């Protein structure tokens, strides 16, 4: 917003036990975190007291793995975890300012369901909701919804484009003052301020109206995580926050410039979209302490888990047929996450990593930016990314919880605040206000352009 100093936007990305694949085995981790509500209350209140913009919840509607030894040994396969919208609705009652972003797939939902759930969450939280729009990429999810295999990559993005338009249209069902609820006259709502969608498209036929009043934020904040070509185009047209993965500042700058450069053709401004790469910080008072912390959790990785994780992230290729200490093979094009497969292959080639070395390299951050160091070192790198066109902020991915979040809050945030890079108090009460995003005007209220 004009007159406001540009500062970092920060999300607290909460995997139940932490982002490292072996986090649940750490002695200071809450092993039953995925189904422990008190654990999430503690994390949400830590993040809010630290003035994070939002809590970010990933999700999947399948276990994303065969019933194997590796699946039994890991907590990162959506096993024994809360459904995120239900969880965030409960957390809204024990917080006041922090935003809530939940993942919900366009592949295995209907637009009306998503529009209704997130509008409801926005009302329950007083204007703090955001929807992370994703296209599912796992056949294990497809098997739970009557399909033998997943939608093809191009088809699922085509579906997602139309899905987003339907949700946005449903959120515009009602104008802000559509419900006078006048007991004297008996008028509950003004029919002239109700707008029926009547959508008929390739993938969806949705009449409307939405049976939830207009959200406090106008629309819940629309977040997206895809970095493929179709994902970038969808984000440029519709997203207000993009969560992305980059290993180097050069790649992050290239992505940032490309995505921001696409906004103008959709009538959007540079500040209408916040780009927030993931960061996996291991914090120590000295570099040696940070490296020791990281080594301790790395030692907890079971080889079967590391290999299964890498196979899943590289497009479902069975890597067990290759020598564990041999080079990463060329991989066939995936119908899963194309951008993540490309990132992993580029990392393996750039650093000449074996299969074992690659899974150890990504076991924490899963392809996101990993930094092990002191608070000053971490703040230095975050500042560099922020000030040189690589990021508007970051989605912070603690290695294990709750200690990893405590470490970042107690040691890194004071250094960022000392430099004027992060707030000491919230700017407003809604997620849009705190992110510096405009409230979308209802189409009926927009001025008609002169002919």
Secondary structure as UniProt FT lines:
FT   TURN            2..3
FT   STRAND          9..13
FT   TURN            21..22
FT   HELIX           23..25
FT   TURN            27..28
FT   TURN            31..32
FT   HELIX           33..35
FT   HELIX           37..49
FT   TURN            50..51
FT   STRAND          54..57
FT   HELIX           69..72
FT   HELIX           84..92
FT   TURN            93..94
FT   STRAND          99..105
FT   HELIX           111..125
FT   STRAND          129..134
FT   HELIX           139..142
FT   HELIX           143..145
FT   HELIX           153..171
FT   TURN            176..177
FT   TURN            183..186
FT   HELIX           191..193
FT   STRAND          199..200
FT   STRAND          205..206
FT   TURN            216..217
FT   STRAND          221..224
FT   HELIX           229..238
FT   STRAND          241..244
FT   HELIX           249..261
FT   HELIX           264..266
FT   HELIX           270..272
FT   STRAND          274..283
FT   HELIX           287..298
FT   TURN            299..300
FT   HELIX           303..313
FT   TURN            314..315
FT   HELIX           319..321
FT   TURN            324..325
FT   HELIX           338..351
FT   HELIX           355..362
FT   TURN            363..367
FT   STRAND          369..373
FT   HELIX           375..387
FT   TURN            388..389
FT   STRAND          393..396
FT   TURN            401..402
FT   HELIX           403..407
FT   HELIX           408..412
FT   HELIX           413..418
FT   TURN            419..420
FT   HELIX           431..435
FT   HELIX           443..445
//
